[in-house]
Amino acid sequence: MEEVEQNNLFTTFQQTIESVIKEKKQNPKNEKLLNKFKARVIIGLQIEEDYYFWVNLVAKDGEYSLGKGKLEEYDLELKAAPEDLVFFVNGENSVVNMVIKNNSFGYKKLRFSKGSTGKRNFGILLKLSKILVLD
């Protein structure tokens, strides 16, 4: 994948995540969840069968930042095709759908692994789905 394509993918992904979080912040019922959520998540966007474009999401004290690349220390690792994540964020694909059905590469639509600490952190996965999925 060329540098320009990587930048376009990252910008699109970043704008999507930022717009979802911005919309969530406008609803007072989400304030507690957004402010208490603390996590370092690395997300592998599966572009080809054997190529992942890595981004990271860091959330702390109500502030969310998205960056390129993997983090040395992280709480959760997610892998998914970008189009599957878009359908997940807009609510077309549920968490159950994402972990049971396969993507176009023959893998589960959403795969997750332990963090660098060795913990599974299912709670972070469930909270992250509440944050990223539009109501």
N, C-alpha and C positions, 0 to 999 in steps of 0.2 A: 504494500500500500504506500503510495507516494505521500510526501509531506503535506501537500495541498489537500489531498483527500482526508488525511488524518486531522488536519486543522478544521476542515468543513464538518467532519463527523463530530469532533469534540465540541465545536461551537453549537451545532444543532442540539447535541445532547445536553450541553450546559444550559442553553436557553430553555429547553424543555423542563429540566429539573428546577431551574430558577423560577420559571413561571408557575409551576405547580406549588412550590413553597410560598411564593408571593400570594397566590390565591388562597392557600391554606391559612396564611397569617391574617387575612382579612376577616376570617370567621373566628370570633372570640372563643368558640367551643374548642378550637384546636390549639389555643395558646399554651395550655399546660403541656400537652404532648410535644409540641414543637420546642418549647423552652427546656424541657427536662431531657429530651433525647440527646444522648451523648454516644457517639460511635465513630469509628474509623472503618470505612468499608471500601474495599477495592472491587471494581466491576470490570470484568473482562467482556468486552463487546465482541462477539464472535462474528468476524467478517468473512472468513473462509473456514473450511473444515478444520484446519490446523493453525489458524492465525487469529489471535485475540488482540484487540486494541484496548489497552488498560487505562482506566481512569479511576480516580479515588474521590470519595465523598467523605468529608470530615464535618461532623456536627458537634457543637459544644455551646452551651449557654444560649441557645436560640439562634446561633450564627451557623450558616451552612456554606461550605466552600467546596468547589469541584476543581480538581486538578488532573493533569495528565500523569500517567505512569502508576506504578505500584508503590505502596508504602512499605517501609521496613516492618513496622508494627501495625497490625490491623486487627479488628474484632471479627470481621466476616468477609468472606470472598464470595462474590456472585459471578456467574457466567451466564450470558444470554445473548441471543441475536438482537441487534438494535430494534428491528421491527417488532419483535416479541415484547420488548420493554415498552415500546410506544403503546401497544395494545393493552399492556398491563397498567400503565399509568392512566390511560383514558378509561379504564374500567371494563374494557371488552373481555380481557382475560383475568380470571380470578387467580388467587394464589394456588388453589387446588389445580386449576387448569394448567398453570405454569409448571408445576412440579410433576404432573402426571403425563401430559402430552408431549410429543416430540416436535422439535423444530425442523426446518428444512435440511439440516445437516444430519439428522437422525439422533440427536441428543435431546435430553429433556429441555423444555423451553427455558426453565430456570434451574440452574444447578448452584448449590452453595456448599461451601467447605468451612472447616474450622478456621478460626483466626490464628494469628501467629503465636498466641498464648496456648493454643491447643483446646480452647473452649469452643463448644458448638454455637453458642449464642443464638438459640432459636428465638429468644425474646426480641433481640435486635431485628431479626428478619421480620417478625410479625409487626413490630412498631414501624419499621421502615416501610412496610407495605401500607400501613395507615397514613404515613406521611406522603408517600409518592403517588398514591391513587387518588384521582379526583373524585369528589363526592357527587 
